[in-house]
Amino acid sequence: MGKAQTVIRAKALLDGTGAPPVPNAVVVVEGSRILAAGPEEAVAAPRGPDVRELDYPDAYLLPGLIDAHTHLMFGAGEATYEEVIERDTDEIMLLRAARNAHIHLNAGVTTLRDCGARNQVTFDLRRGVDQGLSLAPRLLLSGRPVTVTGGHFWWCNGEADGVQGVRKAVRRLVEDGADFIKIMASGGGTAGTDNRRPSFSVEELRAIVDEAHNQGVPTTAHCIATQSIANALDAGVDSIEHATFIEPDGSYRFNPHIAERIADQGVRVSPTVQTGYRRREKLLAMREEGHALTPMDKSRLEDLQIKCERQVEFLGRLWSEWGITIVAGTDAISSFGDYCLGLELQVEAGMSTAEVIRSATGVAAQAVGLDHLVGTLEPGKEADLIVVDQDPLADIRALRSMRMVMQRGGIVPPPPAMS
């Protein structure tokens, strides 16, 4: 018996390459793969009682979305890192990671990169997904981030110091099944770390990158401090997360020289531009509704106002002035399923909707090394696709809500309701 066939018809198809939309589009799926895609008159669609037909005459068909930066073990609301780490066992984190993955999948994210989890949490999740125990996007995992002793995410248990120490850490991660190496090149939101300054020395960073490449896996570096970006570039990392440009005095200051280096070295950037945005919204709403903000809330709001404004500004400059490749990523920490917010902020930063869609599909697939499988709707690719009711080229907010999500040729059901 042959593989199951599905014919999908839509008002238009956006294939993820940046090509103009294809009107009156048809995609033919056989098993988990795309057999054909194009205008109706050019596609020989199979017929018969065994062919599943899905018709969306007023809707738009796109490749499944890709989130290049998540943390599946979190998604615990407004709890701090330390509250989650102290409260939850690895088993609780695994259960939450499974639910977060399904929520994100239901939001159209059919591939994601998890950029740091404790111990074996995400590796166990993938083993469970492979056994059919849970639904999740296609998972690319870093496992435990490589960090200095006491560094950002140290409680994931990936601390390593010195050239030999970091090489050993990389080898262990690859043995565990890491698809890439996440490097904490500066401090971050972890208590006791300093996001204004780099962590590893350039020599240590070079050893991490060299060992990762020897093992056949790419690297990406968490870079909040401006100097950490420079150090990561010196070390030859493949991509950079955040690129926040924080100076030793705590100010946000865009550095054109470093931006030029990012461009010249062809390093991709996932700016995770939405981090802090929803928290800022909540505090602003409280203030506008007349609620008295505590001194701590007022200080936090002031910090978030600056952070959110600079994130959008710096993203716009990296893209418009230096032509740096921008990759969509949420840094999902507090919640999952809110993928579209980052895309909306990319538009606010000056990117066209067409370029934003590419950053979430074809460009993102190249960045995570899966462009041979996903990212575009082409014959031979995996049948990961989404259907939305409105045209995202006209308004990127069309990607807030999915009409249908397909992964590997199967329609994704919604996650079970929480009581």
C-alpha positions as CSV (number, residue, x, y, z in Angstrom):
1,M,0.0,0.0,0.0
2,G,1.4,3.4,-1.0
3,K,1.9,6.4,1.3
4,A,-1.1,8.5,2.2
5,Q,-1.7,11.5,-0.1
6,T,-3.1,14.9,0.9
7,V,-4.0,17.8,-1.5
8,I,-4.2,21.2,0.1
9,R,-5.7,24.1,-1.8
10,A,-5.5,27.8,-0.7
11,K,-6.1,31.3,-1.9
12,A,-2.3,31.9,-2.1
13,L,1.0,30.3,-1.1
14,L,4.0,32.1,0.3
15,D,6.8,29.6,-0.1
16,G,9.4,31.0,2.3
17,T,11.9,32.0,-0.4
18,G,10.8,35.6,-0.7
19,A,9.2,34.9,-4.1
20,P,5.9,36.6,-4.9
21,P,2.8,34.8,-3.6
22,V,1.4,32.0,-5.7
23,P,-2.3,32.5,-6.3
24,N,-4.8,29.6,-6.4
25,A,-2.1,27.4,-4.9
26,V,-2.0,23.6,-4.5
27,V,0.4,21.6,-2.3
28,V,0.5,17.8,-2.7
29,V,1.8,15.8,0.3
30,E,2.7,12.2,0.1
31,G,3.5,10.7,3.5
32,S,5.6,13.3,5.3
33,R,7.0,15.0,2.3
34,I,5.9,17.6,-0.2
35,L,5.4,16.0,-3.6
36,A,4.4,19.2,-5.5
37,A,3.6,22.9,-4.8
38,G,2.5,25.6,-7.2
39,P,-0.4,27.2,-9.0
40,E,-3.4,24.9,-9.5
41,E,-3.0,24.8,-13.2
42,A,0.6,23.6,-12.9
43,V,0.1,20.9,-10.3
44,A,-1.2,17.4,-11.2
45,A,-3.2,16.8,-8.1
46,P,-4.1,13.1,-7.4
47,R,-7.7,12.2,-7.0
48,G,-9.6,9.3,-5.6
49,P,-11.3,8.1,-2.4
50,D,-8.0,7.6,-0.6
51,V,-6.8,11.2,-1.2
52,R,-7.4,13.6,1.7
53,E,-8.4,17.0,0.4
54,L,-8.1,20.2,2.5
55,D,-9.6,23.3,0.9
56,Y,-8.9,26.8,2.2
57,P,-10.3,29.0,-0.6
58,D,-9.9,32.2,1.5
59,A,-6.7,31.4,3.4
60,Y,-3.0,31.6,3.0
61,L,-0.5,28.8,3.1
62,L,3.1,29.1,4.4
63,P,6.0,27.0,5.6
64,G,5.9,26.1,9.3
65,L,7.5,28.7,11.5
66,I,10.9,28.3,13.1
67,D,11.9,29.6,16.6
68,A,15.7,29.8,16.9
69,H,15.7,30.6,20.6
70,T,13.6,29.0,23.3
71,H,14.0,27.5,26.8
72,L,11.4,24.8,27.1
73,M,11.9,24.0,30.7
74,F,10.7,27.5,31.7
75,G,7.5,29.1,30.5
76,A,6.5,29.4,34.2
77,G,4.9,32.8,34.1
78,E,6.6,35.6,36.0
79,A,8.6,33.4,38.3
80,T,12.3,34.2,38.4
81,Y,14.9,31.8,37.2
82,E,15.9,31.1,40.7
83,E,12.4,30.5,41.9
84,V,11.9,27.9,39.2
85,I,15.2,26.3,39.7
86,E,14.7,26.0,43.5
87,R,11.1,24.9,43.2
88,D,11.0,22.4,40.4
89,T,12.6,19.0,39.9
90,D,13.9,17.9,36.5
91,E,10.7,15.8,36.2
92,I,8.5,18.8,36.7
93,M,10.6,20.7,34.1
94,L,10.2,17.8,31.7
95,L,6.4,17.8,32.0
96,R,6.3,21.6,31.5
97,A,8.7,21.4,28.5
98,A,6.4,18.8,26.9
99,R,3.4,21.1,27.3
100,N,5.3,24.2,26.2
101,A,6.5,22.4,23.1
102,H,2.9,21.4,22.1
103,I,1.6,25.0,22.7
104,H,4.4,26.4,20.5
105,L,3.6,23.8,17.8
106,N,0.0,24.8,17.9
107,A,1.1,28.4,17.3
108,G,2.6,27.3,14.0
109,V,6.2,26.7,15.2
110,T,7.1,23.4,13.6
111,T,10.8,23.6,14.3
112,L,12.5,25.1,17.4
113,R,16.0,25.4,18.8
114,D,16.2,25.1,22.6
115,C,19.1,27.2,23.8
116,G,19.6,25.8,27.3
117,A,18.1,23.4,29.8
118,R,19.1,21.7,33.0
119,N,20.8,18.3,33.0
120,Q,19.0,15.9,30.6
121,V,15.6,17.6,30.5
122,T,15.3,18.4,26.8
123,F,17.2,15.3,25.7
124,D,14.6,13.3,27.6
125,L,11.9,15.3,26.0
126,R,13.2,14.4,22.5
127,R,13.4,10.7,23.5
128,G,9.8,10.9,24.6
129,V,8.7,12.6,21.4
130,D,10.5,10.0,19.3
131,Q,8.6,7.3,21.2
132,G,5.3,9.0,20.4
133,L,4.6,10.1,24.0
134,S,4.2,13.8,23.2
135,L,3.8,16.2,20.3
136,A,6.5,18.8,19.7
137,P,8.1,20.9,17.0
138,R,11.2,19.4,15.4
139,L,13.7,19.8,18.2
140,L,17.3,21.1,17.9
141,L,18.9,21.0,21.3
142,S,21.9,22.5,23.0
143,G,21.4,20.8,26.4
144,R,23.4,22.4,29.1
145,P,24.8,25.8,28.1
146,V,28.6,26.1,28.5
147,T,29.1,28.7,31.1
148,V,31.9,29.8,33.5
149,T,31.7,28.8,37.1
150,G,28.9,30.8,38.6
151,G,27.9,32.2,35.2
152,H,24.6,32.7,33.5
153,F,22.5,29.5,33.7
154,W,25.1,27.9,35.9
155,W,22.4,25.8,37.5
156,C,21.9,23.9,34.3
157,N,25.2,22.2,35.3
158,G,27.3,23.1,32.3
159,E,30.0,25.1,34.1
160,A,33.4,24.8,32.6
161,D,36.7,26.8,32.9
162,G,39.9,26.8,31.0
163,V,40.7,25.5,27.6
164,Q,40.8,21.9,28.5
165,G,37.7,22.3,30.7
166,V,35.5,23.8,28.0
167,R,36.7,21.3,25.4
168,K,35.7,18.4,27.7
169,A,32.3,20.1,28.3
170,V,31.7,20.3,24.5
171,R,32.6,16.6,24.0
172,R,30.2,15.5,26.8
173,L,27.3,17.6,25.2
174,V,27.9,16.1,21.8
175,E,27.9,12.6,23.4
176,D,24.6,13.4,25.0
177,G,23.1,14.4,21.7
178,A,23.6,18.2,21.4
179,D,22.8,19.5,18.0
180,F,24.7,22.7,18.7
181,I,26.7,24.3,21.5
182,K,25.2,27.3,23.4
183,I,27.9,29.5,24.9
184,M,27.1,32.0,27.7
185,A,29.6,34.7,26.6
186,S,28.4,37.2,29.1
187,G,26.3,37.4,32.2
188,G,22.5,37.6,31.9
189,G,19.4,37.5,34.1
190,T,20.8,34.9,36.4
191,A,21.3,36.3,39.9
192,G,24.9,37.2,40.7
193,T,26.0,37.5,37.1
194,D,26.9,40.7,35.3
195,N,25.4,41.3,31.9
196,R,27.6,44.3,31.3
197,R,30.8,42.3,31.0
198,P,32.0,39.2,29.1
199,S,32.5,35.9,30.9
200,F,34.9,33.6,29.0
201,S,38.3,34.7,27.7
202,V,38.7,34.8,24.0
203,E,41.1,31.8,24.3
204,E,38.4,29.8,26.0
205,L,35.8,30.8,23.5
206,R,38.1,29.8,20.6
207,A,38.5,26.4,22.3
208,I,34.8,25.9,22.5
209,V,34.2,26.9,18.9
210,D,37.1,24.8,17.7
211,E,36.0,21.7,19.6
212,A,32.4,22.1,18.5
213,H,33.4,22.4,14.9
214,N,35.7,19.4,15.3
215,Q,32.7,17.5,16.5
216,G,30.6,18.7,13.6
217,V,28.2,21.0,15.4
218,P,27.7,24.7,15.2
219,T,27.9,27.3,18.0
220,T,25.8,30.2,19.1
221,A,26.7,32.7,21.8
222,H,24.6,34.6,24.3
223,C,25.9,38.1,24.1
224,I,24.5,40.9,26.2
225,A,27.7,42.9,26.9
226,T,29.2,44.7,23.9
227,Q,32.6,43.3,24.7
228,S,31.1,39.8,24.7
229,I,30.0,40.3,21.1
230,A,33.5,41.3,20.1
231,N,35.0,38.3,21.9
232,A,32.5,35.9,20.3
233,L,33.5,37.3,16.9
234,D,37.2,36.9,17.7
235,A,36.4,33.3,18.5
236,G,34.6,32.6,15.2
237,V,31.1,31.7,16.6
238,D,28.5,30.8,14.0
239,S,25.7,33.0,15.4
240,I,24.9,35.5,18.1
241,E,21.9,35.7,20.4
242,H,20.5,39.0,21.7
243,A,23.4,41.4,20.6
244,T,22.2,43.9,23.2
245,F,25.2,46.2,23.2
246,I,25.4,46.9,26.9
247,E,28.5,48.9,28.0
248,P,30.4,48.5,31.3
249,D,28.5,51.5,32.7
250,G,25.2,49.7,32.0
251,S,24.1,52.0,29.1
252,Y,22.8,50.7,25.8
253,R,25.1,52.0,23.0
254,F,25.1,50.7,19.5
255,N,28.6,50.0,18.2
256,P,28.9,50.4,14.4
257,H,32.4,48.9,14.3
258,I,31.1,45.7,15.9
259,A,28.1,45.7,13.6
260,E,30.4,45.9,10.6
261,R,32.4,42.9,12.0
262,I,29.2,40.9,12.3
263,A,28.3,41.6,8.7
264,D,31.8,41.0,7.4
265,Q,32.0,37.6,9.1
266,G,28.6,36.6,7.9
267,V,27.4,35.9,11.5
268,R,23.7,35.6,11.9
269,V,21.9,37.3,14.8
270,S,18.8,36.2,16.6
271,P,17.9,39.4,18.5
272,T,15.1,38.0,20.6
273,V,13.6,41.4,20.4
274,Q,10.4,40.6,22.4
275,T,12.1,39.8,25.7
276,G,10.6,42.0,28.5
277,Y,7.9,43.4,26.2
278,R,4.9,41.6,27.8
279,R,6.1,42.5,31.3
280,R,6.4,46.1,30.2
281,E,2.9,46.0,28.8
282,K,1.5,44.7,32.1
283,L,3.2,47.4,34.2
284,L,2.0,50.1,31.8
285,A,-1.5,48.8,32.0
286,M,-1.4,48.7,35.8
287,R,-0.2,52.4,35.8
288,E,-2.9,53.5,33.3
289,E,-5.6,51.7,35.3
290,G,-4.6,53.7,38.4
291,H,-2.8,51.0,40.3
292,A,0.0,52.2,42.5
293,L,3.3,50.8,41.4
294,T,5.8,49.9,44.0
295,P,9.2,51.6,43.9
296,M,10.6,48.3,42.6
297,D,7.9,48.1,39.8
298,K,8.6,51.7,38.9
299,S,12.3,51.0,38.5
300,R,11.6,47.8,36.6
301,L,9.3,49.7,34.2
302,E,11.9,52.4,33.6
303,D,14.5,49.7,32.8
304,L,12.1,47.8,30.5
305,Q,11.2,51.0,28.6
306,I,14.8,51.6,27.8
307,K,15.5,47.9,27.0
308,C,12.5,47.4,24.7
309,E,13.1,50.6,22.8
310,R,16.8,49.9,22.3
311,Q,16.2,46.3,21.2
312,V,14.0,47.5,18.4
313,E,16.3,50.3,17.5
314,F,19.4,48.1,17.4
315,L,17.6,45.4,15.4
316,G,16.6,47.9,12.8
317,R,20.1,49.2,12.5
318,L,21.7,45.8,12.2
319,W,19.3,44.9,9.4
320,S,19.0,48.2,7.5
321,E,22.5,49.7,7.8
322,W,24.6,46.5,7.8
323,G,22.5,44.0,6.0
324,I,23.0,41.4,8.8
325,T,20.9,38.3,8.6
326,I,18.2,38.4,11.2
327,V,16.7,35.1,12.5
328,A,13.4,35.0,14.4
329,G,13.6,33.8,18.0
330,T,11.5,34.4,21.0
331,D,13.8,33.5,24.0
332,A,10.5,32.1,25.3
333,I,11.0,32.3,29.1
334,S,7.8,33.3,30.7
335,S,5.3,31.9,28.2
336,F,5.0,29.9,24.9
337,G,2.7,30.4,21.9
338,D,3.4,34.1,21.7
339,Y,5.6,33.7,18.7
340,C,4.1,36.5,16.5
341,L,5.0,39.3,18.9
342,G,8.7,39.2,17.8
343,L,7.7,39.3,14.2
344,E,5.5,42.3,14.8
345,L,8.5,44.1,16.5
346,Q,10.7,43.2,13.5
347,V,8.2,45.1,11.3
348,E,8.3,48.0,13.8
349,A,12.1,48.0,13.5
350,G,11.7,48.6,9.7
351,M,11.8,45.2,8.2
352,S,9.3,44.4,5.4
353,T,6.7,41.8,6.1
354,A,8.2,39.7,3.3
355,E,11.7,39.8,5.0
356,V,10.2,39.1,8.4
357,I,8.4,36.0,7.0
358,R,11.7,34.8,5.5
359,S,13.4,35.4,8.9
360,A,11.0,32.9,10.4
361,T,11.0,30.4,7.6
362,G,13.7,30.0,4.8
363,V,16.4,32.2,6.5
364,A,15.8,30.6,9.9
365,A,16.1,27.1,8.3
366,Q,19.5,28.0,6.9
367,A,20.6,29.4,10.2
368,V,19.8,26.3,12.1
369,G,21.1,24.0,9.4
370,L,17.8,22.4,8.3
371,D,17.2,24.1,5.0
372,H,17.5,20.8,3.2
373,L,14.4,19.7,5.2
374,V,12.2,22.6,6.1
375,G,11.8,26.4,5.8
376,T,10.3,26.5,2.3
377,L,7.4,24.8,0.5
378,E,9.2,22.9,-2.2
379,P,9.0,19.3,-3.5
380,G,11.1,16.9,-1.4
381,K,10.9,19.1,1.8
382,E,9.1,17.9,4.9
383,A,5.4,18.7,4.9
384,D,5.6,21.3,7.7
385,L,3.2,24.1,6.9
386,I,0.6,26.4,8.3
387,V,-2.6,28.0,7.1
388,V,-3.8,31.5,8.3
389,D,-7.0,33.4,7.5
390,Q,-5.4,36.7,6.6
391,D,-2.5,37.8,4.3
392,P,0.6,38.2,6.4
393,L,2.2,40.2,3.7
394,A,-0.5,42.9,4.3
395,D,-0.3,42.6,8.1
396,I,2.1,40.3,9.9
397,R,-0.4,40.0,12.7
398,A,-2.1,37.4,10.5
399,L,0.4,35.0,12.1
400,R,-1.1,35.4,15.5
401,S,-3.7,32.8,14.9
402,M,-3.4,29.5,13.0
403,R,-6.3,27.9,11.1
404,M,-4.3,24.7,10.5
405,V,-0.8,23.4,11.4
406,M,0.7,20.5,9.7
407,Q,3.9,18.7,10.7
408,R,5.4,15.9,8.7
409,G,2.2,15.5,6.8
410,G,0.0,15.2,9.9
411,I,-2.5,17.8,11.2
412,V,-1.6,19.0,14.7
413,P,-4.3,18.8,17.3
414,P,-4.5,21.4,20.0
415,P,-2.9,20.7,23.4
416,P,-5.2,19.3,26.1
417,A,-7.0,21.9,28.1
418,M,-5.7,22.8,31.5
419,S,-8.1,22.6,34.4
